[in-house]
Amino acid sequence: MTGIGSVIAEEAAMRGRAHARWAACVIAAGLLATACGGGQGFGGAGVLTSSWGDPQNPLEPANTNEVQGGKVLDMVFRGLKKYDPRTGKARNMLAERIDTPDSRNFTIKLKGGWTFSNGEKVTARSFVDAWNYGASLKHNQKNAYFFGYIEGYDKVHPDSGPQTAGTLSGLKVTGPRTFTVRLNQKFSSFPDTLGYAAYAPLPRAFYADHAAWVNKPIGNGPYQIASYTKGSAMSLKKWDAYPGPDPARNAGVTLLVYTDNNTAYTDVLAGNLDLVDDVPATQLKNVHTDLNGRYINTPAGILQTLAFPYYDPKWNTPGARMVRTGLSMAINRKQITQTIFRGTRTPATDWTSPVLGAAGGYQAGLCGHACDYDPAEARKLIQEGGGIPGGRLKITYNADTGSHKQWVDAVCNSINNALDNDQACVGNPIGTFADFRNQTTGHKMSGPFRAGWQMDYPLIQNFLQPLYYTGASSNDGLWSNKQFDRLVDRANAETDRAAAVRLFQQAEGVVRDNMAAIPLWYQNGSAGYSARLSHVALNPFSVPVYNEIKVG
């Protein structure tokens, strides 16, 4: 899998999110036909404005795997499950029941009374047709792999060659509000993945006039898209007839495109913007004073790591394992997170996230001494492991956000100090995020590279299998370990939730023992907002809970 996580909200940082006041006035006068000024000029009374970046792809649920598009889908669609904005727990939304006798065959019954905003009823076929569309190779959807657990995926989306089936054999409509799903392996947590946007239902209009739908998506969530001008703004209005239990508590949301989050932040201070959902590190020193307490800093399901190119034989030896562990111990995580990130990052001690909680698989301290700063032991392990492959560590990162250079330099300084060699580690910038991703997915790295994961759904499985399972599509370093794979397979097949979590933690122990990737820090979500707003919160994915925000 790759999911939102592999791109780790990077489009948000890459695009930034800020535009100038004069541009905002043009939008207000043209697109939204409202006055410009005071934060409430866009869209009228009761409408809040929020920083944003243009989505990478059209807003089809199975084609959106980055944060900015995901924000919109979360407002416009509701699926079988919905992740609780405070706990992250998957709760039934359109699903009345999801039953299984064996963790492989599932029967799903929908609640009645749900419609799309165009009045069409949401039925079992609304889901089955959408999932078949998303899985099909010919539609080239970014999230197609989310349907990879369903039987017949290898026929509709083969690894090579043309597809030999039009629909997934594991999906069957059995009634107006019921359908069945057969997986190609046992996966006890499958129901809890169904809150992810890729599994959203689609109306007939999506297929009848696809171009028109893409231009103005129709969903079944608490908001409707009123208008969108790429590079400027998207206007969403409250859907008054929304049948769900979580209606919008405001009149609408206007998402304003920014290319610099520092500008978005200063616009909030000036009253020209209501909400910035990514407070830049350069503003953290004065954020509490600037915003008079209107600042949120909460844990999110985001982990930053250093990944390695196991396709390079120099990094795939027993000695290299010792070197990787030594490098982990040469990084002073506490000092870096305190100095650079000022409380918005926490040193990582495992390969998941605290937002999972102990019951969900987070195990504080699982990394053990290997994640402690210990220069003497670091030097010893690296020397015993044969030294840094190639003689010098080059940490590759994308340079277009302005933030990665700071922490990469700090990591290298820490390693250089620990090894008493100011040439041991250097940063290796690549100009753009797109180029960086092309090189990582193209397996062209010669040394460690920055990696991050923002969870697709709050399960320990999502922090492990997509990144470390043999052949997984976010396993950019091509790490492979049979023991890890076997434990993941057993965990997926385990019907008892606690037992499954224990097996996943054993698999995580294999990641630790091999230092498959070096965990750096857990990332918080941050936001600042104007005095016009109340009830502002971020969910465990670091996304504002827009429907709960009150204006005025």
VENVEN-V397381 format. One line per field, one symbol per residue. ss: DSSP state (h for helix, s for strand, l for the rest). phi: phi as a letter, one per 40 degrees, with the letter a starting at -180 (. if undefined). A space follows every 10 residues. Layout:
ss: ???
phi: ???
This chain:
ss: llhhhhhllh hhhhhlllll hhhhhhhhhh llllllllll llllllssss ssllllllll hhhlllhhhh hhhhhhllll ssslllllls ssllssssss llllssssss llllslllll sllhhhhhhh hhhhhlhhhl lllhhhhlls llhhhhllll llllllllll sssssllsss sssllllllh hhhlllhhhl llllhhhhlh hhhhhlllll llsssssssl llssssssll llllllllll lsssssslll hhhhhhhhhh llllssllll hhhhhhhhhh hlllssssss ssssssslll llhhhllhhh hhhhhhhhhl llhhhhhhhh hlllssslll lllhhhhhhh lllllllhhh hlllhhhhhh hhhhllllhh hlssssssll lllhhhhhhh hhhhhhhhhl llllssssss llhhhhhhhh hlllllllss sssslllllh hhhhhhhhll llllllllll lhhhhhhhhh hhhlllhhhh hhhhhhhhhh hhhhlllsss sssssssssl llsslllsll lllslhhhls sl
phi: .bgddccffc cccccgiabc dccccccccc cbfbcbiggb ccghcgbbba cabdccbdcc dcbbbbcccc dcdcccbbbc bbcdcbcgcc bcbcccabba cagbbbbbbc ccgcbcccgc ccbdcccccc ccccccdccf cccdcccccc dgccccacca gccbacbccc bacbadbbab bbccacaccd dccccccdcc cbccccccac cccccadbbb ccbbccaabd gbabbbbccc cdcccbccbb cibbcbcbba cccccccccc gcacabbacc dcbccbcccd bfgcbbabdb cbbbabbbcc ccdccbbdcc cccccccdcc bccccccccc bfgcbbdcba bbadccgccc hcbdgdcgcc bccadccccc cccccggcdg gacbccaccc cgbcdccccc cccccccccf acbcbbcbcb dbcccdcccc ccfbcbacac aaabdcacbd dccbccbbcd gccbcccfca acccdccccc ccccccdccc cccccccccc dccbfdaccb acbccbabac ccbafcabcc cgbdcdcccb bg
